[in-house]
Amino acid sequence: MANFGRGTVMRATAHADGPWWRPGISTEALIALVSLYFLLVCNGPFWAAVRVGTGSTQVLLSLGVAVFALHAFLLGLLCWGRLARPLLALLLVVTALAHWYMTRYAVVLDAEMIRNVLQTDMAESRELLTFGMLLHTLLLGVLPAVLVLLTRPKSRSWQRGLLLRLGFVLAMVLLAAGAVGVSSQGVFALMRTDKVLRYKITPGNYIVSLVNVLKPAKNPRPGTRQVVGADAHRPADAATRKPRLLVVAVGETVRGDHWGLNGYTRQTTPELARRAVVNFPDVTACGTSTEVALPCMFSLQGREHYDRDAIRGHESVLDVAARAGVQVLWRDNQSGCKGICIGVQSQTMGPDDAPGLCAAGRCFDEILLAGLPEKLQAMQGDVILVLHMLGNHGPNYFERYPPAFERWTPVCKTPELNRCSQAQIANAYDNAILYSDAVLGRVIDLLQQQTARDAAMLYVSDHGESLGEYGLYLHGAPYAVAPRPQLHVPMVLWLSPGFAAGDRIDMACLRNVAGQPASHDNLFATVLGAFDVQTSVYHRNKDLLAACRTS
């Protein structure tokens, strides 16, 4: 009996302890191990930036301890009870993904970049899926996540667990403060020198940014927008003149220094060069991503008074023009209008409109012209037509143009741009611009055939792109530190003779004015001025045509 009892106790103890391959470990200890893993394995971009900014071993050690402690503190606040291990596992996988894109494309995971990620559609996601990314995520994310899930929490009362957690969190705060305090002068100097250094600390960067993104907007009623230009109207004689058609073509990711009309060594804009366009060589974008720049350029606030919530919470120039009696049509070959086309007629183009122009969820920009003459003929009076182009959307520049436009070779044919030379990337990128130029040429040809309306076209890209300079790829850098290639964008204007005469435009004057600095902030007033819209929100000094209208 005694032997039987001892055997029962031994088996019960072994069962309570669990199998050897599922070790018991406190949640606090697991958080500390995961935080150490993040520090040593998933923060390559951060450490590279720190080494460039300082040669002090003391500062390096202080930052290492502080980053470890701050992550442990943050995870200590987030990870509780049965959800602790699944949450840590999820963070390991997401951090591996973040590490991949930060190391391959040098992206900065601030709030705007997180918004871009959340707005990414399936077509964009598919382009970014590569074998290298999947392998990287498996090794650095999935395998550590599995190890975390295999551990068992140690049994303890909730009172003891709460006390231990509070002590752990407090200890991490003191450790971080002490680490920074030891080298405060060097640490703060480094932070002042590198404005985006804090956005390179993973996973703290995307966790904090995600919290900022999810915060409620200032607009108390998110489903509504405040009226802009309630007094908008046109003079009586506007109804008696010949109707006008303005095409606003919004390019994607085209940088100004690769634009042929701006003096680029390659003629990437031969079709526009053959037409009497007015080129604006010095134009600055509202932002470095579509999510920011597109709503901004159509807003009253613009970059000068940039406020994301205010822009999203107010009507755009399209609404003001529509209120004054101008018909509006938005045609999209991109990821949507970002809320700008709410309340106006819109059309998302797809394979049903022109099957031969589409594949794998993407369509060439020529699809924006499919059925367009008939569409315009059915509209009456003054019209604004917005063409939202796919343009040079990266990283798959090689998929943005038909084979006939592959003029410069060899091209980079992988989304992993760091595996290509800058020359190969530039070749694919320039071929895509060449195709956009051809599409814009066709737009002008279509406008020249308009007999019922005087026509004009204004083309401007939403933002630029980095092609490997300083190790940067793609776009989305914080505006304050964004390199010029992400902010300098091309802009051209074409006016039919009838439009120029009807609006009393001195073309010689306009070509002279075009050489002066301009920005997306000029779009709002220029669109209203083109249709003689009178309103208190029209500012003549921002209208690109105003200075050249003769009395």
C-alpha positions as CSV (number, residue, x, y, z in Angstrom):
1,M,0.0,0.0,0.0
2,A,2.8,2.4,0.9
3,N,4.6,1.7,-2.4
4,F,1.4,2.2,-4.3
5,G,0.8,5.5,-2.6
6,R,4.3,6.8,-3.4
7,G,3.9,5.8,-7.0
8,T,0.6,7.7,-7.2
9,V,2.2,10.8,-5.7
10,M,5.1,10.6,-8.2
11,R,2.8,10.3,-11.2
12,A,0.6,13.1,-10.0
13,T,3.6,15.4,-9.5
14,A,4.9,14.5,-13.0
15,H,1.5,15.3,-14.5
16,A,1.3,18.6,-12.6
17,D,4.7,19.6,-13.8
18,G,3.8,18.7,-17.4
19,P,5.9,17.1,-20.1
20,W,9.6,18.1,-20.4
21,W,9.0,19.7,-23.8
22,R,6.5,22.1,-22.3
23,P,8.5,23.9,-19.6
24,G,6.8,26.0,-17.0
25,I,7.9,29.7,-16.9
26,S,6.4,32.8,-15.4
27,T,4.8,35.3,-17.8
28,E,7.2,38.0,-16.6
29,A,10.2,35.9,-17.3
30,L,8.8,35.0,-20.8
31,I,8.2,38.7,-21.5
32,A,11.8,39.5,-20.5
33,L,13.1,36.8,-22.9
34,V,10.9,38.0,-25.8
35,S,12.0,41.6,-25.2
36,L,15.6,40.4,-25.2
37,Y,15.0,38.6,-28.5
38,F,13.4,41.7,-30.0
39,L,16.4,43.8,-28.9
40,L,19.1,41.4,-30.3
41,V,17.4,40.0,-33.4
42,C,14.8,42.3,-34.7
43,N,16.3,45.8,-34.4
44,G,19.0,45.8,-37.0
45,P,17.9,49.1,-38.6
46,F,17.8,50.8,-35.2
47,W,21.3,49.6,-34.3
48,A,22.7,50.6,-37.7
49,A,21.3,54.1,-37.2
50,V,22.8,54.3,-33.6
51,R,26.2,53.2,-34.8
52,V,26.2,55.9,-37.4
53,G,25.1,58.5,-34.9
54,T,27.5,57.7,-32.0
55,G,30.7,55.9,-31.4
56,S,30.3,55.8,-27.6
57,T,30.1,52.3,-26.1
58,Q,28.4,53.7,-23.0
59,V,25.6,55.2,-25.1
60,L,25.2,52.0,-27.0
61,L,24.9,50.0,-23.8
62,S,22.6,52.5,-22.2
63,L,20.3,52.4,-25.2
64,G,20.3,48.6,-25.3
65,V,19.2,48.4,-21.7
66,A,16.6,51.1,-22.1
67,V,15.1,49.6,-25.2
68,F,15.0,46.2,-23.5
69,A,13.3,47.7,-20.4
70,L,10.8,49.8,-22.3
71,H,9.7,46.8,-24.4
72,A,9.4,44.7,-21.3
73,F,7.4,47.5,-19.6
74,L,5.1,47.8,-22.7
75,L,4.5,44.0,-22.9
76,G,4.0,43.9,-19.2
77,L,1.1,46.2,-19.6
78,L,-0.4,44.3,-22.6
79,C,0.1,40.6,-21.8
80,W,-2.2,39.2,-19.1
81,G,-3.6,35.8,-18.2
82,R,-4.4,33.2,-20.9
83,L,-4.0,35.8,-23.7
84,A,-0.4,36.5,-22.8
85,R,1.3,33.8,-24.8
86,P,-0.9,34.1,-27.9
87,L,-0.3,37.8,-27.9
88,L,3.5,37.4,-27.6
89,A,3.4,34.8,-30.4
90,L,1.4,37.2,-32.6
91,L,3.9,40.0,-31.8
92,L,6.8,37.8,-32.8
93,V,5.3,37.1,-36.2
94,V,4.3,40.7,-36.9
95,T,7.7,41.9,-35.7
96,A,9.4,39.5,-38.1
97,L,7.3,41.0,-40.9
98,A,8.1,44.5,-39.8
99,H,11.8,43.7,-39.6
100,W,11.7,42.3,-43.2
101,Y,10.3,45.5,-44.7
102,M,12.4,47.8,-42.6
103,T,15.6,46.0,-43.6
104,R,14.6,45.5,-47.3
105,Y,13.0,48.9,-48.0
106,A,14.1,51.1,-45.1
107,V,10.5,52.0,-44.3
108,V,9.8,54.0,-41.1
109,L,6.8,52.6,-39.1
110,D,5.2,55.8,-37.9
111,A,1.5,56.4,-37.7
112,E,1.2,57.4,-41.4
113,M,3.0,54.2,-42.5
114,I,0.7,52.1,-40.4
115,R,-2.3,53.8,-42.0
116,N,-0.8,52.9,-45.4
117,V,-0.5,49.3,-44.3
118,L,-4.1,49.2,-43.1
119,Q,-5.2,50.7,-46.4
120,T,-3.3,48.1,-48.5
121,D,-5.6,46.2,-50.8
122,M,-5.2,42.5,-51.8
123,A,-3.5,43.3,-55.1
124,E,-0.8,45.3,-53.3
125,S,-0.4,42.6,-50.7
126,R,0.1,39.9,-53.3
127,E,2.9,41.8,-54.9
128,L,4.8,42.0,-51.7
129,L,4.6,38.3,-51.0
130,T,7.9,36.7,-51.8
131,F,9.7,33.5,-50.9
132,G,12.3,35.5,-49.1
133,M,9.7,37.3,-47.0
134,L,7.9,34.0,-46.1
135,L,11.2,32.3,-45.1
136,H,12.3,35.3,-43.1
137,T,9.0,35.4,-41.2
138,L,9.1,31.6,-40.6
139,L,12.6,31.7,-39.1
140,L,12.4,34.9,-37.2
141,G,8.7,34.9,-36.3
142,V,6.8,31.7,-36.5
143,L,9.5,29.4,-34.9
144,P,10.0,31.6,-31.9
145,A,6.2,32.0,-31.6
146,V,5.8,28.2,-31.5
147,L,8.4,28.0,-28.7
148,V,6.5,30.7,-26.7
149,L,3.2,28.8,-27.2
150,L,4.8,25.6,-25.9
151,T,5.6,27.1,-22.5
152,R,3.2,26.8,-19.6
153,P,2.5,29.6,-17.1
154,K,3.4,28.8,-13.5
155,S,0.5,28.5,-11.2
156,R,-0.1,31.2,-8.7
157,S,-2.9,33.1,-7.1
158,W,-4.3,36.2,-8.8
159,Q,-3.2,38.4,-5.8
160,R,0.4,37.1,-6.1
161,G,0.3,37.4,-9.8
162,L,-0.8,41.0,-9.7
163,L,1.9,42.0,-7.1
164,L,4.6,40.3,-9.2
165,R,3.4,42.1,-12.4
166,L,3.3,45.5,-10.7
167,G,6.8,44.9,-9.3
168,F,8.0,43.8,-12.8
169,V,6.6,46.9,-14.5
170,L,8.0,49.2,-11.9
171,A,11.4,47.6,-12.1
172,M,11.4,48.0,-15.9
173,V,10.5,51.7,-15.6
174,L,13.4,52.2,-13.1
175,L,15.8,50.2,-15.2
176,A,14.9,52.3,-18.3
177,A,15.2,55.6,-16.5
178,G,18.5,54.6,-14.9
179,A,19.9,53.4,-18.3
180,V,19.0,56.7,-20.0
181,G,20.2,58.8,-17.0
182,V,23.7,57.3,-17.1
183,S,24.2,58.6,-20.7
184,S,21.4,61.1,-21.0
185,Q,23.5,63.7,-22.8
186,G,24.6,61.3,-25.5
187,V,21.2,59.7,-25.8
188,F,19.3,62.9,-26.2
189,A,21.9,64.3,-28.6
190,L,21.4,61.2,-30.8
191,M,17.6,61.6,-30.7
192,R,17.9,65.2,-31.7
193,T,20.2,64.4,-34.6
194,D,18.1,61.5,-35.9
195,K,14.4,62.6,-35.8
196,V,13.1,59.2,-36.8
197,L,15.3,57.0,-34.6
198,R,12.4,56.2,-32.3
199,Y,10.4,54.8,-35.2
200,K,13.1,52.3,-35.9
201,I,12.7,50.6,-32.5
202,T,10.7,47.4,-33.2
203,P,8.1,46.4,-32.1
204,G,7.5,49.5,-30.0
205,N,7.3,51.6,-33.2
206,Y,4.3,49.9,-34.8
207,I,2.6,49.2,-31.5
208,V,2.6,52.9,-30.5
209,S,1.8,54.0,-34.0
210,L,-1.1,51.6,-34.2
211,V,-2.5,53.1,-30.9
212,N,-2.2,56.6,-32.4
213,V,-4.0,55.5,-35.6
214,L,-6.8,53.9,-33.6
215,K,-7.4,56.9,-31.5
216,P,-10.8,58.5,-32.2
217,A,-10.8,61.4,-34.7
218,K,-11.4,64.9,-33.6
219,N,-14.5,65.0,-35.8
220,P,-17.3,64.0,-33.3
221,R,-19.4,62.6,-36.1
222,P,-17.1,60.5,-38.3
223,G,-19.9,59.7,-40.8
224,T,-20.3,63.3,-41.8
225,R,-18.2,66.0,-43.3
226,Q,-18.3,69.7,-42.7
227,V,-19.4,71.9,-45.6
228,V,-16.7,73.9,-47.4
229,G,-17.7,76.8,-49.6
230,A,-21.4,76.9,-48.8
231,D,-21.5,80.2,-50.8
232,A,-20.1,78.7,-53.9
233,H,-21.7,79.9,-57.1
234,R,-20.8,81.0,-60.6
235,P,-21.6,84.3,-62.3
236,A,-24.6,84.4,-64.6
237,D,-22.5,84.5,-67.8
238,A,-20.9,81.2,-66.9
239,A,-24.1,79.5,-68.1
240,T,-23.9,81.3,-71.5
241,R,-20.3,80.5,-72.4
242,K,-19.2,77.2,-74.0
243,P,-19.0,74.4,-71.4
244,R,-15.6,73.4,-70.0
245,L,-14.0,70.0,-69.3
246,L,-11.1,69.8,-66.9
247,V,-9.3,66.4,-66.6
248,V,-7.3,66.1,-63.4
249,A,-5.0,63.2,-63.9
250,V,-3.4,62.1,-60.6
251,G,-0.2,60.1,-61.0
252,E,1.2,57.6,-58.6
253,T,4.7,57.6,-57.2
254,V,6.3,59.6,-60.1
255,R,9.3,61.7,-58.9
256,G,10.2,65.0,-60.6
257,D,13.8,64.3,-61.3
258,H,12.9,61.3,-63.6
259,W,10.5,63.4,-65.6
260,G,11.7,64.0,-69.1
261,L,10.2,67.5,-69.3
262,N,12.2,68.5,-66.2
263,G,15.5,67.9,-68.0
264,Y,16.1,64.3,-67.0
265,T,18.9,62.7,-69.1
266,R,16.3,60.2,-70.5
267,Q,13.4,61.4,-72.4
268,T,10.7,59.7,-70.4
269,T,7.9,62.1,-71.7
270,P,8.2,62.1,-75.5
271,E,4.4,62.2,-76.0
272,L,3.9,65.2,-73.8
273,A,7.0,66.9,-75.3
274,R,5.2,66.7,-78.7
275,R,2.2,68.5,-77.4
276,A,1.9,72.1,-76.3
277,V,1.9,71.4,-72.6
278,V,3.1,73.8,-69.9
279,N,5.5,72.1,-67.5
280,F,5.9,73.0,-63.8
281,P,9.4,71.8,-62.9
282,D,9.4,72.8,-59.1
283,V,6.4,71.2,-57.5
284,T,6.2,69.9,-53.9
285,A,3.8,67.2,-52.7
286,C,1.5,67.4,-49.7
287,G,2.9,64.1,-48.4
288,T,5.0,61.1,-49.1
289,S,2.1,58.5,-49.4
290,T,-1.2,58.3,-51.2
291,E,-3.0,58.1,-47.9
292,V,-1.7,61.5,-47.0
293,A,-1.1,63.3,-50.3
294,L,-4.3,62.5,-52.2
295,P,-6.8,63.9,-49.6
296,C,-4.5,66.8,-48.9
297,M,-4.2,68.0,-52.5
298,F,-8.0,68.2,-52.9
299,S,-8.5,69.9,-49.6
300,L,-8.8,73.5,-48.5
301,Q,-6.2,73.0,-45.7
302,G,-3.4,71.6,-47.9
303,R,0.1,71.2,-46.5
304,E,0.1,74.8,-45.3
305,H,-2.5,74.1,-42.7
306,Y,-2.2,70.3,-42.6
307,D,-4.5,68.6,-40.1
308,R,-5.4,65.0,-41.1
309,D,-8.6,65.0,-39.1
310,A,-9.7,68.3,-40.5
311,I,-9.0,67.2,-44.1
312,R,-10.9,64.0,-43.6
313,G,-13.7,65.8,-41.8
314,H,-14.3,68.5,-44.4
315,E,-15.5,68.5,-48.0
316,S,-13.0,68.7,-50.9
317,V,-12.7,71.0,-53.9
318,L,-14.8,68.5,-55.8
319,D,-17.8,69.1,-53.5
320,V,-17.4,72.9,-53.8
321,A,-17.3,72.7,-57.6
322,A,-20.3,70.4,-57.6
323,R,-22.3,72.8,-55.4
324,A,-21.6,75.5,-57.9
325,G,-23.1,73.3,-60.7
326,V,-20.1,71.5,-62.1
327,Q,-20.5,67.8,-62.8
328,V,-17.8,65.6,-61.3
329,L,-16.7,62.1,-62.3
330,W,-13.9,60.1,-60.5
331,R,-12.4,57.2,-62.4
332,D,-10.1,55.0,-60.3
333,N,-7.4,52.5,-61.3
334,Q,-5.8,52.5,-57.9
335,S,-6.7,51.7,-54.3
336,G,-9.6,54.1,-54.1
337,C,-10.2,57.8,-53.6
338,K,-9.4,57.9,-49.9
339,G,-12.8,59.5,-49.1
340,I,-12.5,62.3,-51.6
341,C,-15.2,61.1,-54.0
342,I,-17.9,60.6,-51.4
343,G,-20.9,62.4,-52.7
344,V,-19.8,62.6,-56.3
345,Q,-20.1,60.2,-59.2
346,S,-17.3,57.6,-59.1
347,Q,-16.2,54.5,-61.1
348,T,-13.7,51.9,-60.2
349,M,-12.2,50.4,-63.3
350,G,-11.7,46.6,-63.6
351,P,-11.4,43.6,-66.0
352,D,-15.1,44.0,-67.0
353,D,-14.3,47.4,-68.5
354,A,-11.4,46.1,-70.7
355,P,-10.3,42.5,-70.0
356,G,-7.2,42.7,-72.2
357,L,-5.7,45.4,-70.0
358,C,-5.9,43.5,-66.7
359,A,-4.2,40.6,-65.0
360,A,-3.7,39.4,-61.4
361,G,-6.0,42.1,-60.0
362,R,-4.1,45.0,-61.7
363,C,-5.0,46.9,-64.8
364,F,-2.8,49.1,-67.1
365,D,-3.8,52.8,-66.9
366,E,-5.2,52.8,-70.4
367,I,-8.3,51.3,-68.8
368,L,-9.1,54.8,-67.5
369,L,-10.0,55.7,-71.1
370,A,-12.3,52.7,-71.7
371,G,-15.7,54.0,-72.8
372,L,-14.7,57.5,-71.8
373,P,-15.9,59.4,-74.9
374,E,-19.4,57.9,-74.5
375,K,-19.4,58.7,-70.8
376,L,-18.4,62.3,-71.4
377,Q,-21.0,62.7,-74.1
378,A,-23.7,61.6,-71.7
379,M,-22.7,64.4,-69.2
380,Q,-24.0,67.9,-69.7
381,G,-22.4,71.3,-69.0
382,D,-19.1,71.8,-67.2
383,V,-17.3,68.7,-66.1
384,I,-14.4,67.8,-63.8
385,L,-13.0,64.3,-64.6
386,V,-10.5,62.9,-62.2
387,L,-8.3,60.0,-63.4
388,H,-6.6,58.3,-60.5
389,M,-3.7,56.4,-62.2
390,L,-1.8,53.3,-61.0
391,G,1.3,55.0,-62.5
392,N,4.6,53.8,-60.9
393,H,3.2,52.0,-57.9
394,G,6.0,50.0,-56.5
395,P,7.8,47.8,-55.9
396,N,6.7,46.0,-59.0
397,Y,7.5,48.8,-61.5
398,F,8.1,46.2,-64.2
399,E,4.4,45.3,-64.1
400,R,3.1,48.8,-64.6
401,Y,3.6,48.9,-68.4
402,P,3.0,46.7,-71.5
403,P,6.1,44.9,-73.0
404,A,6.2,47.4,-75.8
405,F,7.3,50.1,-73.4
406,E,10.3,48.3,-72.1
407,R,12.8,50.7,-73.6
408,W,15.5,50.6,-71.0
409,T,17.0,47.3,-69.9
410,P,17.8,45.2,-68.0
411,V,15.0,45.8,-65.5
412,C,14.5,44.7,-61.9
413,K,11.8,42.0,-62.0
414,T,11.4,41.3,-58.3
415,P,9.7,43.2,-55.5
416,E,12.8,42.6,-53.4
417,L,14.5,45.8,-54.7
418,N,17.6,45.4,-52.6
419,R,18.5,42.3,-54.8
420,C,18.7,44.6,-57.9
421,S,21.1,47.2,-58.9
422,Q,20.0,50.9,-58.9
423,A,20.3,50.9,-62.6
424,Q,17.9,47.9,-63.0
425,I,15.4,49.6,-60.7
426,A,15.7,52.9,-62.5
427,N,15.2,51.1,-65.9
428,A,11.9,49.6,-64.8
429,Y,10.8,52.8,-63.1
430,D,11.5,54.9,-66.2
431,N,9.7,52.5,-68.5
432,A,6.7,52.9,-66.3
433,I,6.9,56.7,-66.6
434,L,7.2,56.3,-70.4
435,Y,3.9,54.4,-70.4
436,S,2.2,57.0,-68.2
437,D,3.4,59.6,-70.7
438,A,1.7,57.6,-73.5
439,V,-1.5,57.4,-71.6
440,L,-1.5,61.2,-70.9
441,G,-0.8,61.8,-74.6
442,R,-4.0,59.8,-75.4
443,V,-5.9,61.8,-72.9
444,I,-4.9,65.0,-74.7
445,D,-5.8,63.5,-78.1
446,L,-9.2,62.6,-76.7
447,L,-9.7,66.2,-75.4
448,Q,-8.7,67.7,-78.7
449,Q,-11.6,65.8,-80.3
450,Q,-14.1,67.5,-77.9
451,T,-16.3,69.8,-79.9
452,A,-19.0,70.4,-77.3
453,R,-16.6,71.7,-74.7
454,D,-13.4,73.6,-74.2
455,A,-11.0,71.2,-72.6
456,A,-7.9,71.2,-70.3
457,M,-5.8,68.6,-68.5
458,L,-3.8,69.0,-65.3
459,Y,-1.5,66.2,-64.4
460,V,0.3,65.9,-61.1
461,S,1.8,63.0,-59.2
462,D,0.7,62.3,-55.6
463,H,4.2,61.9,-54.3
464,G,7.6,60.7,-55.3
465,E,9.7,57.6,-54.7
466,S,13.1,56.5,-53.4
467,L,15.0,54.1,-55.7
468,G,17.8,53.0,-53.4
469,E,19.4,56.4,-52.6
470,Y,20.9,56.2,-49.1
471,G,19.5,52.7,-48.8
472,L,15.9,54.0,-49.0
473,Y,13.2,52.4,-51.2
474,L,9.6,53.2,-52.0
475,H,8.0,56.1,-50.1
476,G,6.2,57.0,-46.9
477,A,9.1,58.7,-45.0
478,P,8.0,61.2,-42.3
479,Y,7.4,64.5,-44.1
480,A,9.8,66.5,-41.9
481,V,12.8,64.3,-42.9
482,A,11.6,63.0,-46.2
483,P,14.3,63.1,-49.0
484,R,13.6,65.3,-52.0
485,P,12.8,62.4,-54.4
486,Q,9.8,61.5,-52.3
487,L,8.5,65.1,-52.3
488,H,9.5,66.6,-55.7
489,V,6.7,65.6,-58.2
490,P,6.0,66.5,-61.9
491,M,3.1,68.6,-63.0
492,V,1.9,69.6,-66.5
493,L,-1.0,71.6,-67.8
494,W,-2.5,71.4,-71.3
495,L,-5.1,73.9,-72.4
496,S,-7.1,73.7,-75.7
497,P,-7.0,76.9,-77.7
498,G,-10.7,77.4,-76.9
499,F,-10.1,77.0,-73.1
500,A,-7.2,79.4,-73.1
501,A,-9.2,82.0,-75.1
502,G,-12.4,81.5,-73.1
503,D,-10.6,81.9,-69.8
504,R,-8.5,84.8,-71.2
505,I,-5.2,83.0,-70.5
506,D,-2.0,84.6,-71.7
507,M,0.0,81.5,-72.6
508,A,3.4,83.3,-72.7
509,C,2.7,84.6,-69.2
510,L,1.7,81.1,-68.0
511,R,4.9,79.5,-69.3
512,N,6.8,82.1,-67.3
513,V,4.8,81.6,-64.2
514,A,5.2,77.8,-64.4
515,G,8.9,78.2,-63.6
516,Q,8.1,79.4,-60.1
517,P,7.8,77.0,-57.1
518,A,4.3,75.4,-56.8
519,S,2.8,72.7,-54.7
520,H,-0.3,70.5,-54.3
521,D,-1.8,73.4,-52.3
522,N,-2.4,75.2,-55.7
523,L,-4.8,72.6,-56.9
524,F,-7.9,73.7,-54.9
525,A,-7.9,77.3,-56.1
526,T,-6.8,76.4,-59.7
527,V,-9.8,74.0,-60.1
528,L,-12.3,76.5,-58.8
529,G,-10.8,79.3,-60.9
530,A,-11.0,77.2,-64.1
531,F,-14.8,77.2,-63.7
532,D,-15.2,80.7,-62.5
533,V,-16.5,79.5,-59.1
534,Q,-16.9,82.4,-56.7
535,T,-16.7,81.6,-53.0
536,S,-15.0,82.8,-49.9
537,V,-12.7,79.8,-49.9
538,Y,-11.2,80.7,-53.3
539,H,-7.8,82.3,-52.8
540,R,-6.6,83.9,-56.0
541,N,-2.9,83.9,-55.0
542,K,-2.9,80.1,-55.1
543,D,-4.6,79.8,-58.5
544,L,-1.9,78.9,-61.0
545,L,-3.9,80.6,-63.8
546,A,-5.0,83.8,-62.0
547,A,-1.9,85.9,-62.7
548,C,-2.2,85.2,-66.4
549,R,-5.8,86.0,-66.9
550,T,-6.2,89.2,-68.9
551,S,-9.0,91.6,-68.2
